[in-house]
């Protein structure tokens, strides 16, 4: 029993420790670069937004690590699904908080550009059928 406890602690700590040194994914780096050029951010704004992204990325990595640990250690499918669903919701909440924190760093003019060009609100429309998804305004947002 003691050996299993040590194993479980190791499984929980090492992925989290590994994620502490993780960098932003390429997609996030590209988004930050686009944000910087489109909004003409000051160096202070860009540093603050980059800090927000890095800190939230650590939280997202911790959630991913926990999911991997649960997938390896839990045999009960219902319990696994419950824990993974809760962690996926936590990841969504982290992304939403990141979005709010970024918006707080922008001035009104930048916020207008952000809402119009960078992160426009997705239309609440369900659509089906054959169409060119690359040119569809709903699919590309």
Backbone as CSV, one residue per row, in Angstrom:
resi,resn,N_x,N_y,N_z,CA_x,CA_y,CA_z,C_x,C_y,C_z
1,UNK,0.825,-1.195,0.000,0.000,0.000,0.000,0.871,1.261,0.000
2,UNK,1.951,1.240,0.801,2.847,2.392,0.854,3.503,2.630,-0.498
3,UNK,3.887,1.554,-1.159,4.533,1.667,-2.458,3.586,2.292,-3.479
4,UNK,2.315,1.888,-3.427,1.327,2.456,-4.335,1.145,3.953,-4.066
5,UNK,1.124,4.347,-2.793,0.977,5.762,-2.434,2.146,6.582,-2.970
6,UNK,3.358,6.048,-2.837,4.534,6.739,-3.351,4.453,6.847,-4.867
7,UNK,4.021,5.769,-5.525,3.863,5.769,-6.979,2.849,6.831,-7.408
8,UNK,1.716,6.867,-6.702,0.655,7.815,-7.051,1.123,9.255,-6.856
9,UNK,1.841,9.526,-5.776,2.369,10.871,-5.538,3.350,11.251,-6.644
10,UNK,4.198,10.317,-7.014,5.149,10.570,-8.095,4.450,10.838,-9.409
11,UNK,3.407,10.078,-9.692,2.658,10.264,-10.933,1.974,11.636,-10.951
12,UNK,1.544,12.108,-9.787,0.875,13.399,-9.726,1.859,14.559,-9.792
13,UNK,3.026,14.412,-9.181,3.972,15.522,-9.106,4.818,15.700,-10.356
14,UNK,5.313,14.624,-10.927,6.239,14.768,-12.043,5.614,15.400,-13.278
15,UNK,4.395,15.018,-13.668,3.820,15.719,-14.825,3.603,17.205,-14.551
16,UNK,3.209,17.543,-13.327,2.991,18.948,-12.997,4.318,19.689,-12.994
17,UNK,5.347,19.080,-12.412,6.663,19.706,-12.404,7.173,19.885,-13.822
18,UNK,6.927,18.912,-14.665,7.348,19.006,-16.059,6.622,20.142,-16.770
19,UNK,5.346,20.343,-16.422,4.566,21.375,-17.095,4.970,22.781,-16.649
20,UNK,5.664,22.902,-15.507,6.091,24.215,-15.046,7.072,24.865,-16.009
21,UNK,7.775,24.036,-16.767,8.764,24.550,-17.686,8.257,24.545,-19.123
22,UNK,6.996,24.223,-19.295,6.434,24.153,-20.636,6.253,25.559,-21.202
23,UNK,6.429,25.650,-22.489,6.226,26.922,-23.171,4.839,26.950,-23.781
24,UNK,4.494,28.117,-24.265,3.209,28.243,-24.937,3.214,27.423,-26.222
25,UNK,2.082,26.821,-26.558,1.980,26.135,-27.854,2.144,27.131,-28.998
26,UNK,2.569,26.648,-30.150,2.795,27.507,-31.318,1.557,28.324,-31.675
27,UNK,0.398,27.705,-31.574,-0.845,28.402,-31.912,-1.023,29.631,-31.016
28,UNK,-0.703,29.482,-29.732,-0.833,30.607,-28.802,0.219,31.683,-29.096
29,UNK,1.428,31.262,-29.452,2.476,32.231,-29.799,2.073,33.040,-31.029
30,UNK,1.500,32.361,-32.013,1.055,33.059,-33.225,-0.072,34.034,-32.901
31,UNK,-0.967,33.608,-32.017,-2.072,34.477,-31.629,-1.544,35.733,-30.931
32,UNK,-0.574,35.568,-30.032,0.003,36.726,-29.347,0.692,37.672,-30.321
33,UNK,1.378,37.109,-31.314,2.027,37.944,-32.325,0.981,38.719,-33.123
34,UNK,-0.100,38.049,-33.496,-1.179,38.711,-34.229,-1.802,39.809,-33.371
35,UNK,-2.017,39.497,-32.111,-2.582,40.471,-31.185,-1.696,41.708,-31.096
36,UNK,-0.402,41.474,-31.013,0.562,42.573,-30.895,0.534,43.477,-32.138
37,UNK,0.508,42.877,-33.313,0.532,43.675,-34.535,-0.815,44.327,-34.832
38,UNK,-1.894,43.590,-34.658,-3.230,44.137,-34.981,-3.631,45.268,-34.040
39,UNK,-3.277,45.129,-32.762,-3.720,46.112,-31.774,-2.669,47.167,-31.461
40,UNK,-1.484,47.002,-32.035,-0.412,47.959,-31.769,-0.186,48.115,-30.261
41,UNK,0.040,46.996,-29.593,0.189,46.980,-28.139,1.458,47.702,-27.707
42,UNK,1.382,48.331,-26.559,2.592,48.888,-25.970,3.404,47.744,-25.380
43,UNK,4.654,47.997,-25.077,5.487,46.929,-24.505,4.956,46.486,-23.150
44,UNK,4.385,47.409,-22.390,3.814,47.073,-21.084,2.583,46.177,-21.257
45,UNK,1.731,46.530,-22.216,0.540,45.716,-22.483,0.936,44.317,-22.941
46,UNK,1.888,44.250,-23.876,2.285,42.950,-24.403,2.892,42.090,-23.305
47,UNK,3.722,42.676,-22.451,4.326,41.914,-21.350,3.252,41.394,-20.395
48,UNK,2.263,42.221,-20.104,1.179,41.809,-19.207,0.356,40.675,-19.819
49,UNK,0.050,40.796,-21.101,-0.752,39.760,-21.774,0.046,38.474,-21.892
50,UNK,1.324,38.585,-22.191,2.172,37.395,-22.270,2.254,36.703,-20.909
51,UNK,2.324,37.476,-19.855,2.352,36.909,-18.499,1.037,36.182,-18.198
52,UNK,-0.064,36.781,-18.611,-1.374,36.142,-18.425,-1.405,34.800,-19.145
53,UNK,-0.979,34.787,-20.393,-0.994,33.547,-21.176,-0.093,32.487,-20.560
54,UNK,1.095,32.888,-20.100,2.014,31.912,-19.503,1.465,31.334,-18.209
55,UNK,0.888,32.172,-17.360,0.364,31.660,-16.089,-0.846,30.755,-16.317
56,UNK,-1.709,31.137,-17.233,-2.882,30.294,-17.521,-2.468,28.998,-18.218
57,UNK,-1.379,29.043,-19.006,-0.892,27.833,-19.658,-0.415,26.825,-18.617
58,UNK,0.192,27.310,-17.550,0.614,26.411,-16.467,-0.593,25.702,-15.856
59,UNK,-1.666,26.446,-15.661,-2.882,25.848,-15.109,-3.480,24.831,-16.083
60,UNK,-3.490,25.163,-17.363,-4.011,24.232,-18.371,-3.165,22.962,-18.424
61,UNK,-1.835,23.118,-18.338,-0.940,21.958,-18.351,-1.168,21.080,-17.128
62,UNK,-1.418,21.703,-15.978,-1.691,20.938,-14.762,-2.968,20.121,-14.925
63,UNK,-3.976,20.702,-15.541,-5.230,19.963,-15.791,-4.972,18.782,-16.729
64,UNK,-4.215,19.020,-17.799,-3.898,17.946,-18.739,-3.121,16.832,-18.058
65,UNK,-2.196,17.198,-17.197,-1.411,16.193,-16.472,-2.304,15.374,-15.548
66,UNK,-3.220,16.037,-14.882,-4.144,15.326,-13.997,-5.024,14.366,-14.780
67,UNK,-5.467,14.807,-15.937,-6.295,13.931,-16.785,-5.510,12.679,-17.158
68,UNK,-4.256,12.839,-17.546,-3.423,11.685,-17.907,-3.242,10.743,-16.737
69,UNK,-3.038,11.297,-15.548,-2.869,10.461,-14.353,-4.152,9.686,-14.085
70,UNK,-5.299,10.357,-14.143,-6.561,9.674,-13.900,-6.807,8.585,-14.934
71,UNK,-6.460,8.838,-16.184,-6.654,7.835,-17.229,-5.800,6.593,-16.971
72,UNK,-4.636,6.786,-16.363,-3.756,5.649,-16.084,-4.130,4.917,-14.806
73,UNK,-4.675,5.634,-13.818,-4.860,5.031,-12.498,-6.284,4.603,-12.186
74,UNK,-7.271,5.235,-12.771,-8.656,4.898,-12.431,-9.196,3.805,-13.340
75,UNK,-9.781,2.806,-12.709,-10.384,1.705,-13.471,-11.877,1.904,-13.661
76,UNK,-12.506,2.608,-12.759,-13.942,2.837,-12.824,-14.247,3.891,-13.889
77,UNK,-14.933,3.480,-14.951,-15.215,4.381,-16.078,-16.081,5.571,-15.685
78,UNK,-17.059,5.339,-14.812,-17.948,6.428,-14.399,-17.159,7.476,-13.616
79,UNK,-16.326,7.014,-12.701,-15.507,7.933,-11.917,-14.517,8.678,-12.812
80,UNK,-13.920,7.958,-13.747,-12.979,8.575,-14.683,-13.673,9.653,-15.509
81,UNK,-14.827,9.316,-16.041,-15.557,10.282,-16.866,-15.959,11.516,-16.059
82,UNK,-16.348,11.311,-14.817,-16.735,12.433,-13.960,-15.549,13.368,-13.715
83,UNK,-14.402,12.784,-13.377,-13.212,13.590,-13.089,-12.704,14.301,-14.350
84,UNK,-12.699,13.597,-15.482,-12.231,14.202,-16.727,-13.181,15.319,-17.161
85,UNK,-14.473,15.116,-17.004,-15.447,16.164,-17.351,-15.240,17.403,-16.483
86,UNK,-14.992,17.183,-15.193,-14.761,18.314,-14.290,-13.483,19.066,-14.686
87,UNK,-12.448,18.329,-15.041,-11.195,18.976,-15.455,-11.346,19.695,-16.789
88,UNK,-12.108,19.124,-17.696,-12.350,19.810,-18.978,-13.136,21.104,-18.760
89,UNK,-14.079,21.085,-17.820,-14.814,22.313,-17.493,-13.873,23.335,-16.858
90,UNK,-12.969,22.853,-16.015,-11.991,23.752,-15.395,-11.100,24.389,-16.469
91,UNK,-10.698,23.612,-17.479,-9.892,24.156,-18.576,-10.667,25.240,-19.324
92,UNK,-11.949,25.015,-19.550,-12.778,26.019,-20.226,-12.860,27.284,-19.379
93,UNK,-13.022,27.116,-18.078,-13.085,28.264,-17.176,-11.765,29.040,-17.170
94,UNK,-10.654,28.325,-17.211,-9.334,28.969,-17.252,-9.205,29.801,-18.529
95,UNK,-9.624,29.225,-19.657,-9.553,29.970,-20.921,-10.450,31.207,-20.886
96,UNK,-11.636,31.068,-20.290,-12.546,32.212,-20.176,-11.944,33.308,-19.291
97,UNK,-11.315,32.917,-18.196,-10.669,33.898,-17.316,-9.498,34.575,-18.024
98,UNK,-8.757,33.796,-18.806,-7.652,34.356,-19.580,-8.184,35.418,-20.543
99,UNK,-9.278,35.112,-21.186,-9.902,36.054,-22.118,-10.299,37.343,-21.407
100,UNK,-10.908,37.222,-20.241,-11.302,38.412,-19.482,-10.087,39.220,-19.036
101,UNK,-9.051,38.524,-18.583,-7.830,39.218,-18.148,-7.177,39.977,-19.301
102,UNK,-7.175,39.376,-20.483,-6.603,40.050,-21.651,-7.431,41.284,-21.994
103,UNK,-8.741,41.148,-21.981,-9.613,42.274,-22.309,-9.393,43.454,-21.361
104,UNK,-9.068,43.158,-20.100,-8.825,44.222,-19.119,-7.555,45.017,-19.420
105,UNK,-6.651,44.437,-20.204,-5.403,45.104,-20.542,-5.539,46.067,-21.724
106,UNK,-6.667,46.017,-22.410,-6.827,46.793,-23.634,-7.568,48.100,-23.379
107,UNK,-7.206,49.119,-24.161,-7.936,50.383,-24.083,-9.190,50.266,-24.966
108,UNK,-10.121,51.234,-24.878,-11.375,51.118,-25.634,-11.181,50.958,-27.151
109,UNK,-10.234,51.679,-27.734,-10.008,51.566,-29.183,-9.495,50.169,-29.538
110,UNK,-8.579,49.659,-28.738,-8.050,48.308,-28.977,-9.135,47.261,-28.754
111,UNK,-9.974,47.476,-27.758,-11.048,46.540,-27.462,-12.030,46.437,-28.622
112,UNK,-12.291,47.561,-29.266,-13.190,47.559,-30.424,-12.596,46.729,-31.562
113,UNK,-11.311,46.923,-31.849,-10.642,46.133,-32.889,-10.613,44.659,-32.498
114,UNK,-10.348,44.396,-31.236,-10.302,43.017,-30.728,-11.640,42.313,-30.954
115,UNK,-12.722,43.011,-30.617,-14.059,42.423,-30.775,-14.464,42.257,-32.234
116,UNK,-14.008,43.153,-33.103,-14.410,43.096,-34.507,-13.549,42.160,-35.337
117,UNK,-12.220,42.203,-35.133,-11.316,41.465,-36.010,-10.723,40.197,-35.399
118,UNK,-10.369,40.261,-34.141,-9.607,39.159,-33.555,-10.504,38.105,-32.920
119,UNK,-11.419,38.520,-32.092,-12.305,37.574,-31.417,-13.760,38.004,-31.552
120,UNK,-14.297,38.002,-32.764,-15.708,38.386,-32.900,-16.606,37.339,-32.236
121,UNK,-17.732,37.786,-31.778,-18.684,36.892,-31.135,-19.218,35.914,-32.181
122,UNK,-19.207,34.638,-31.818,-19.727,33.632,-32.749,-21.241,33.744,-32.826
123,UNK,-21.779,33.693,-34.039,-23.233,33.764,-34.161,-23.879,32.514,-33.569
124,UNK,-25.012,32.703,-32.964,-25.740,31.591,-32.358,-26.616,30.910,-33.410
125,UNK,-25.961,30.414,-34.450,-26.675,29.829,-35.572,-26.158,28.420,-35.802
126,UNK,-27.075,27.491,-35.906,-26.713,26.143,-36.327,-27.025,26.048,-37.807
127,UNK,-26.096,25.533,-38.572,-26.351,25.387,-39.990,-25.793,24.059,-40.470
128,UNK,-26.416,23.528,-41.475,-26.045,22.220,-41.991,-25.990,22.287,-43.511
129,UNK,-25.581,21.201,-44.085,-25.582,21.121,-45.537,-24.195,21.260,-46.121
130,UNK,-24.108,20.931,-47.401,-22.839,21.033,-48.090,-22.548,22.488,-48.420
131,UNK,-21.369,22.924,-48.052,-20.940,24.267,-48.373,-19.431,24.352,-48.198
132,UNK,-18.864,25.413,-48.712,-17.425,25.617,-48.614,-17.134,26.168,-47.220
133,UNK,-16.625,25.319,-46.329,-16.396,25.729,-44.946,-15.313,26.796,-44.843
134,UNK,-14.403,26.839,-45.787,-13.336,27.839,-45.742,-13.882,29.248,-45.963
135,UNK,-14.973,29.383,-46.705,-15.553,30.687,-46.995,-16.764,30.997,-46.122
136,UNK,-17.182,30.055,-45.324,-18.373,30.235,-44.490,-18.038,31.120,-43.289
137,UNK,-18.785,32.167,-43.101,-18.524,33.101,-41.996,-18.770,32.453,-40.642
138,UNK,-19.678,31.496,-40.579,-19.967,30.832,-39.311,-18.883,29.798,-38.981
139,UNK,-18.464,29.027,-39.971,-17.481,27.957,-39.729,-16.089,28.485,-39.394
140,UNK,-15.715,29.612,-39.979,-14.353,30.103,-39.793,-14.178,30.893,-38.503
141,UNK,-15.225,31.120,-37.778,-15.090,31.863,-36.505,-15.045,30.949,-35.334
